[in-house]
Amino acid sequence: MSTEAGIDVQQELEDRIHEFRTSDPPMPVVVVHAEDDADDGAVFSLVKALAEVQREHRSWCAVVDPEVCGEGDGPTARAASLLRDLSGWDRTRTPGRRSALYRRYAFPRLHLIQAIEDAARSEGGEWPRDGDGRQSPEAAETQRKLLKQLAKQRWRPAAVPGSRARLRTGFGLRFVDMGNVLPASVVAGLGALFARSEWYASLAWGLGILLVLILLNHMPGRAPLFLWLRRESKWFLTTTFLSVASREQPTDTSILRPVRSWKAIASRAYDVAGWLLDEREGSRIQLYVLAMLEDLRDGHTRWSWDLRGFKRSRPPLLFLPRISASNGGIELIRAISDVRSRRSELDPLLVLAGVAARDVERLKPRRGTTGAPGPGTARVEGLSRMRVRYRDWAASLRSTQSPSGGSTLPWVLTLPLPSHELRVLRERDRHCVKASNRPTVARVVWALHSLALVACVAAALMGWRALALDREHCSAAFLTANKYTEKKESGRGDQMECIGLATGEVRFADWLSDKQDEKAPGSAGAVPVAWTVAELEKAVRDENEEVEDGSGPFVTVVYAGPLSSDPDGAPSPVKGIEELAGVHVAQKAINDTSSRKLRVLVANGGVDMQHQVTMADKIAAYADTDPSLIGVVGMGRNLRSGKDAVERLAEAGLPVVSGTNSSSELPRKFANWFSLAAPDDWQAEQLSLIAQQLRKHRSEQFALVLARKQPDKGNGTRKEREGRTDAYTQDQATFGRRMLAAKGFTMQVTLEYEVPNGTPQMGDQAATICRGQERKVPTVIYFAGRVEDLRSLMSELSEEKGCDKDMTILTGDDLSKARFAPDRDRVGPNVTLYHVTLAKLSGRGETDFYADTEKAFPETFSGEVDEKNPLLSSGQAALSHDATKALHTAAGKAPHNRAATWVNLRNVSVKSLATGTIDFTEAPLYKEREGHSIALVEVRRKKGSDMYDSQEVCSRSAGDIRPLTLKQCRIPATTSPK
């Protein structure tokens, strides 16, 4: 500032602004004037300079041009005209608006008063008065015209040519206006509701609502929708300043009473219009001031949705460089002081006005009253003269506002400026103070840029979460996923598998290519594939829908098996397909005959069940949400991880009935484990009946075990790799070697072969077997491998020199899945193969299994089906069928829950099943049970042909506990080695 007076006044303004940042100090109407008439111009220039400084300080400022006079005949009318023009002070035309600390102010209350006045003046004429509290016909007609005009104006001020007021409302203000929010919410809710209907119903409802809205918005004399919910309408009806005792009309609003609310607004608008037209009452300017101050107060409400009171750290400032009676400025100052005294509430407006010395008397208290301190106040206690005057003014404010105080303008603080303080200072003596503009916490935290930052971070986190869910789960939406499935890398390749329990829209067939899920032979040596995973999943789900739609009770069983394709090239998961087909046959038969229906869920343990622990976790998690789940069928692959999987199912209270898992360890460790398959050690005992006949007495015979080597490589941790270890081949090797040694064979070192990338490598092993001394060539080989390895073994033995003598191979139950043909599994011309089959299938007249299969898959089978059908000969479907029937039978004994099912399983004995009688009544705890179905099969090539002869040596059906004997299992004499 260039003058001492300017520095002092600027200091006073900044003191008020600094106090406003932390409290609500009373804001005076500061009027500065010169002590000498000759200095009036310097005072007026000083006010303009202070306005420019405040703009630079990023304050919201409104400056009244001293050359502009308000419109009207009298000072009150001119003051009101000035205030109407000030309502547009927050717009883009105002210099410095873009650099202000916070967004523009809104003046909805002031605009409402302006709208009523514009509508009333457009009608013209006299305004009828009600003397007895009742509305006269003339008043009713005038009110109707007023409301019609307001409807044309949309209850907004009329557009006056040349007016400086621009009445648009910002997006943020429209967003919090209940007149906009509520209709938008209603439309959004109806839109969401109609979205579930047919398109024609949604279209009809939408057009109907649109037509109603158009009619309502164009009805003559009506207001905008939900006008009574606007904040200005609530103030309009509830402020005591506008109370009318003579009118017996309601003054309250309610969202549930729109008619009453509308009548209250219409009545109040009529009364206010009369006041605005009657200048004699002097209420027009006060009503405008009241509305403006209330709007400013609302603009500084601290605990609002946008915390605007905390963000606006500087008060709004109104600068009147030159006020006089002629331009309406003095009347405006008087109105501000009068309204503040009447309301007895603080508002944030800080006014600085300049007045000519000759007009100062118009703003001073009446003679004999106590007003603000006089001009002679000196500096005291180190405070500036203006600081002392403000302190004294604030202290006397309470008494000067009282009616008995007699002060005309208690809110006016006059500051006389001596001539010497208005002189221009030297450049070095000039300075300007400024209150802190440091952003408040609310402006930093609760602001659009912070919201944008939070939105970006939230979007990034949600995107990251969505990607993580998509990477982790088989079925994932934006922020949700099917938690019962999980993506896993195959232990034998980089292909992703879907592991877990299929619920919702999950389909394991979707994770198989067309080649991997086709009706074609499986891996080399596998039986033909009669179904696809997609067909079986659809058949099971269709049956489940019928069960769920029915009114009868039902129980749920989970089939857990391998339904992923081998990434090393196997076209389809044959074992899982056959087992699932057997489960569906049982499901269909049960639902057709039983009052307690069966629902089947499908779970996938991955290629060779290498992720069965993860699968068990998902099943256990689902069991917590579905009390109808009574147990698990399947788990047919004997891996080391089977112990962890069965243990987790036991913790969930789920019994497991397996059809094909021949583990000797699981029944000894887990009470919830029930298996229809003969255990590996017992299989080796039955093969000893063959080995005993192959052993020549009085001569040394050599035998060896050829076993699949367990790799220590692959994906996952060491524990996970160990869990994928094939326990079946290890157990077969151990029990086979023990059995051959017990029968008198001289055991050679066990040979192990590797299966890199799914291809068995047996060249060196075949050379070791065939190139030794003639007397050391083994005559019996126990093959502890898988069916997919057999073709490579026979090829190597046929091509290797030295293997031209007769040789016998013994092996376990996995070869029951083989199909011996020239283009499938082969047996060398000098080799006789004996293998175990887990299922001795019952004849067609002994069981309903075949008829049920025909009914479940009418398109697959043509004609009668029996035990010789190649699609069922492996026994996989039959065993899973019997396991499902046994588990459902256990659930049939009340109560129908998994705990009771677990207990009831040891009392189950079901006859006439596909493999005979499934009897768990004699099954001891933690021991192997008896009564397994088994068959020993001999396979050899026909002489002079490339065809193969497969015949059963001996067998017994399930439920038969009589041991097989040497007499029953007699082999032809030609089989004995030469």
WODAJO-V112421 format. One record per residue. PSI is psi in whole degrees, -180 to 180 (none if undefined). Layout:
psi=PSI
psi=PSI
//
This chain:
psi=147
psi=-6
psi=157
psi=-38
psi=-41
psi=-40
psi=-43
psi=-45
psi=-40
psi=-38
psi=-41
psi=-44
psi=-44
psi=-30
psi=-43
psi=-40
psi=-39
psi=-42
psi=-36
psi=-27
psi=-32
psi=-8
psi=-171
psi=76
psi=154
psi=131
psi=113
psi=163
psi=99
psi=122
psi=118
psi=144
psi=158
psi=152
psi=-19
psi=136
psi=-28
psi=-20
psi=11
psi=-40
psi=-39
psi=-36
psi=-44
psi=-40
psi=-36
psi=-43
psi=-41
psi=-40
psi=-40
psi=-35
psi=-41
psi=-38
psi=-43
psi=-34
psi=-43
psi=-29
psi=5
psi=36
psi=154
psi=118
psi=144
psi=129
psi=125
psi=124
psi=122
psi=-18
psi=-11
psi=129
psi=146
psi=155
psi=145
psi=164
psi=-35
psi=172
psi=-36
psi=-43
psi=-40
psi=-36
psi=-43
psi=-36
psi=-40
psi=-41
psi=-36
psi=-40
psi=-30
psi=-17
psi=-12
psi=17
psi=-15
psi=9
psi=179
psi=-21
psi=-21
psi=124
psi=140
psi=-1
psi=-37
psi=-22
psi=7
psi=158
psi=-29
psi=171
psi=170
psi=160
psi=156
psi=146
psi=61
psi=-36
psi=-43
psi=-39
psi=-33
psi=-43
psi=-42
psi=-41
psi=-42
psi=-41
psi=-43
psi=-42
psi=-40
psi=-42
psi=-28
psi=-26
psi=-34
psi=-174
psi=-176
psi=152
psi=111
psi=143
psi=148
psi=118
psi=-32
psi=13
psi=-5
psi=148
psi=126
psi=162
psi=-40
psi=-41
psi=-38
psi=-41
psi=-40
psi=-41
psi=-40
psi=-44
psi=-40
psi=-46
psi=-35
psi=-42
psi=-40
psi=-37
psi=-39
psi=-38
psi=-3
psi=29
psi=33
psi=158
psi=145
psi=148
psi=108
psi=126
psi=131
psi=-5
psi=145
psi=-8
psi=129
psi=125
psi=19
psi=152
psi=136
psi=163
psi=-41
psi=-35
psi=-39
psi=-32
psi=-31
psi=2
psi=118
psi=-26
psi=-22
psi=-39
psi=-46
psi=-49
psi=-40
psi=-38
psi=-41
psi=-46
psi=-41
psi=-42
psi=-43
psi=-37
psi=-42
psi=-35
psi=-42
psi=-23
psi=-22
psi=-7
psi=176
psi=156
psi=-37
psi=-34
psi=-42
psi=-42
psi=-42
psi=-46
psi=-42
psi=-44
psi=-37
psi=-44
psi=-42
psi=-41
psi=-42
psi=-43
psi=-39
psi=-44
psi=-43
psi=-37
psi=-13
psi=11
psi=134
psi=136
psi=6
psi=169
psi=167
psi=155
psi=133
psi=36
psi=-37
psi=-7
psi=-7
psi=152
psi=-34
psi=-31
psi=-40
psi=-43
psi=-41
psi=-35
psi=-23
psi=-17
psi=135
psi=-17
psi=-28
psi=12
psi=139
psi=112
psi=-22
psi=-13
psi=125
psi=68
psi=151
psi=151
psi=12
psi=158
psi=156
psi=139
psi=-23
psi=-7
psi=71
psi=-36
psi=-47
psi=-40
psi=-41
psi=-42
psi=-39
psi=-43
psi=-43
psi=-43
psi=-45
psi=-38
psi=-39
psi=-45
psi=-44
psi=-36
psi=-40
psi=-41
psi=-41
psi=-27
psi=-15
psi=94
psi=-20
psi=-31
psi=-13
psi=18
psi=-14
psi=-52
psi=-38
psi=-36
psi=-40
psi=-45
psi=-43
psi=-47
psi=-41
psi=-47
psi=-38
psi=-38
psi=-41
psi=-39
psi=-43
psi=-34
psi=-13
psi=22
psi=122
psi=-52
psi=62
psi=176
psi=-30
psi=6
psi=36
psi=-30
psi=-33
psi=-27
psi=-34
psi=93
psi=-8
psi=138
psi=160
psi=144
psi=136
psi=120
psi=125
psi=88
psi=-31
psi=107
psi=147
psi=174
psi=-27
psi=-35
psi=2
psi=1
psi=-42
psi=-41
psi=-33
psi=-42
psi=-44
psi=-43
psi=-40
psi=-44
psi=-42
psi=-44
psi=-41
psi=-40
psi=-37
psi=-40
psi=-31
psi=37
psi=147
psi=145
psi=164
psi=-3
psi=126
psi=121
psi=135
psi=120
psi=147
psi=135
psi=147
psi=152
psi=-33
psi=-17
psi=2
psi=-35
psi=-26
psi=-19
psi=4
psi=159
psi=158
psi=158
psi=135
psi=3
psi=164
psi=116
psi=-145
psi=160
psi=149
psi=178
psi=-13
psi=6
psi=130
psi=171
psi=132
psi=151
psi=34
psi=6
psi=153
psi=162
psi=-40
psi=-33
psi=-39
psi=-41
psi=-40
psi=-40
psi=-44
psi=-39
psi=-45
psi=-36
psi=-33
psi=2
psi=-40
psi=-42
psi=-35
psi=-20
psi=-17
psi=147
psi=-34
psi=-13
psi=-32
psi=4
psi=129
psi=-46
psi=79
psi=-22
psi=3
psi=129
psi=107
psi=138
psi=100
psi=139
psi=114
psi=160
psi=-38
psi=-24
psi=-12
psi=0
psi=149
psi=130
psi=161
psi=158
psi=-37
psi=-18
psi=-6
psi=142
psi=167
psi=129
psi=159
psi=130
psi=159
psi=135
psi=19
psi=129
psi=139
psi=165
psi=-39
psi=-40
psi=-32
psi=-43
psi=-49
psi=72
psi=167
psi=-42
psi=-37
psi=-41
psi=-42
psi=-41
psi=-45
psi=-40
psi=-41
psi=-44
psi=-44
psi=-42
psi=-40
psi=-43
psi=-41
psi=-39
psi=-43
psi=-41
psi=-41
psi=-42
psi=-40
psi=-42
psi=-39
psi=-36
psi=-30
psi=-37
psi=156
psi=-32
psi=115
psi=138
psi=-157
psi=-51
psi=8
psi=162
psi=159
psi=106
psi=-4
psi=7
psi=160
psi=141
psi=135
psi=148
psi=139
psi=141
psi=-11
psi=23
psi=-178
psi=4
psi=140
psi=139
psi=152
psi=114
psi=142
psi=-154
psi=126
psi=109
psi=166
psi=-128
psi=11
psi=132
psi=123
psi=-25
psi=-26
psi=-17
psi=6
psi=140
psi=168
psi=-36
psi=-33
psi=-15
psi=64
psi=160
psi=91
psi=167
psi=150
psi=-140
psi=169
psi=121
psi=-5
psi=159
psi=159
psi=150
psi=115
psi=-18
psi=166
psi=160
psi=-39
psi=-43
psi=-44
psi=-41
psi=-41
psi=-42
psi=-43
psi=-43
psi=-38
psi=-41
psi=-38
psi=-39
psi=-40
psi=-39
psi=-46
psi=-31
psi=-18
psi=169
psi=-8
psi=169
psi=155
psi=158
psi=160
psi=135
psi=140
psi=127
psi=124
psi=113
psi=-178
psi=110
psi=20
psi=151
psi=145
psi=122
psi=-11
psi=1
psi=-5
psi=130
psi=-37
psi=154
psi=83
psi=-47
psi=-48
psi=-38
psi=-47
psi=-41
psi=-44
psi=-35
psi=-42
psi=-39
psi=-41
psi=-37
psi=-45
psi=-42
psi=-47
psi=-42
psi=-40
psi=-45
psi=-23
psi=-21
psi=-19
psi=146
psi=-18
psi=104
psi=168
psi=125
psi=137
psi=128
psi=149
psi=132
psi=145
psi=128
psi=6
psi=-179
psi=125
psi=26
psi=33
psi=-12
psi=36
psi=-22
psi=-45
psi=-43
psi=-43
psi=-37
psi=-43
psi=-40
psi=-43
psi=-38
psi=-40
psi=-34
psi=-29
psi=-19
psi=-11
psi=100
psi=-13
psi=-13
psi=122
psi=-16
psi=-178
psi=138
psi=139
psi=-127
psi=46
psi=5
psi=125
psi=96
psi=164
psi=-29
psi=-8
psi=-32
psi=-45
psi=-40
psi=-47
psi=-35
psi=-40
psi=-34
psi=-35
psi=-39
psi=-30
psi=0
psi=23
psi=121
psi=152
psi=125
psi=108
psi=143
psi=-31
psi=2
psi=116
psi=24
psi=135
psi=-13
psi=-40
psi=-44
psi=-20
psi=-15
psi=-23
psi=127
psi=-17
psi=7
psi=123
psi=127
psi=140
psi=-13
psi=142
psi=132
psi=158
psi=-40
psi=-36
psi=-32
psi=-44
psi=-35
psi=-39
psi=-36
psi=-19
psi=-24
psi=-32
psi=-45
psi=-36
psi=-36
psi=-20
psi=-17
psi=123
psi=130
psi=156
psi=17
psi=153
psi=129
psi=139
psi=145
psi=155
psi=167
psi=127
psi=113
psi=150
psi=131
psi=137
psi=116
psi=149
psi=20
psi=166
psi=-177
psi=155
psi=178
psi=172
psi=-39
psi=-39
psi=-38
psi=-39
psi=-35
psi=-28
psi=-1
psi=135
psi=97
psi=-29
psi=-50
psi=-34
psi=-46
psi=-40
psi=-40
psi=-43
psi=-50
psi=-33
psi=-43
psi=-42
psi=-40
psi=-44
psi=-40
psi=-38
psi=-26
psi=6
psi=9
psi=145
psi=115
psi=127
psi=172
psi=136
psi=131
psi=138
psi=142
psi=151
psi=158
psi=72
psi=131
psi=30
psi=2
psi=114
psi=138
psi=103
psi=14
psi=-51
psi=-36
psi=-41
psi=-38
psi=-40
psi=-37
psi=-42
psi=-20
psi=5
psi=-179
psi=152
psi=-36
psi=-11
psi=3
psi=124
psi=141
psi=-19
psi=129
psi=129
psi=114
psi=107
psi=69
psi=-167
psi=163
psi=-33
psi=-12
psi=-11
psi=-41
psi=-41
psi=-40
psi=-49
psi=-36
psi=-44
psi=-41
psi=-33
psi=-32
psi=-19
psi=134
psi=147
psi=-11
psi=41
psi=-1
psi=164
psi=143
psi=144
psi=135
psi=128
psi=143
psi=170
psi=-157
psi=-12
psi=-26
psi=-3
psi=-16
psi=-3
psi=152
psi=109
psi=116
psi=162
psi=-35
psi=9
psi=-131
psi=144
psi=159
psi=131
psi=157
psi=-25
psi=17
psi=135
psi=129
psi=131
psi=127
psi=163
psi=140
psi=130
psi=-19
psi=122
psi=98
psi=138
psi=158
psi=167
psi=-34
psi=-3
psi=-10
psi=158
psi=5
psi=-44
psi=-41
psi=-40
psi=-36
psi=-43
psi=-38
psi=-37
psi=-33
psi=70
psi=-26
psi=-14
psi=-37
psi=134
psi=125
psi=-174
psi=144
psi=139
psi=-171
psi=-13
psi=-4
psi=126
psi=-22
psi=-16
psi=-3
psi=-24
psi=-21
psi=-4
psi=-47
psi=-40
psi=-43
psi=-42
psi=-33
psi=-47
psi=-38
psi=-40
psi=-43
psi=-42
psi=-42
psi=-40
psi=-36
psi=-41
psi=-33
psi=-15
psi=-13
psi=115
psi=149
psi=154
psi=75
psi=171
psi=-34
psi=-45
psi=-37
psi=-42
psi=-46
psi=-43
psi=-20
psi=-31
psi=2
psi=14
psi=133
psi=108
psi=124
psi=169
psi=40
psi=-177
psi=-32
psi=8
psi=-134
psi=123
psi=112
psi=113
psi=8
psi=-28
psi=12
psi=115
psi=155
psi=134
psi=33
psi=161
psi=142
psi=172
psi=174
psi=23
psi=149
psi=143
psi=154
psi=140
psi=126
psi=138
psi=133
psi=130
psi=158
psi=139
psi=143
psi=128
psi=20
psi=160
psi=12
psi=166
psi=146
psi=117
psi=123
psi=151
psi=129
psi=-50
psi=162
psi=171
psi=149
psi=163
psi=141
psi=-15
psi=118
psi=3
psi=133
psi=151
psi=146
psi=163
psi=-35
psi=-40
psi=-33
psi=35
psi=132
psi=156
psi=149
psi=-27
psi=-13
psi=-27
psi=136
psi=145
psi=none
//
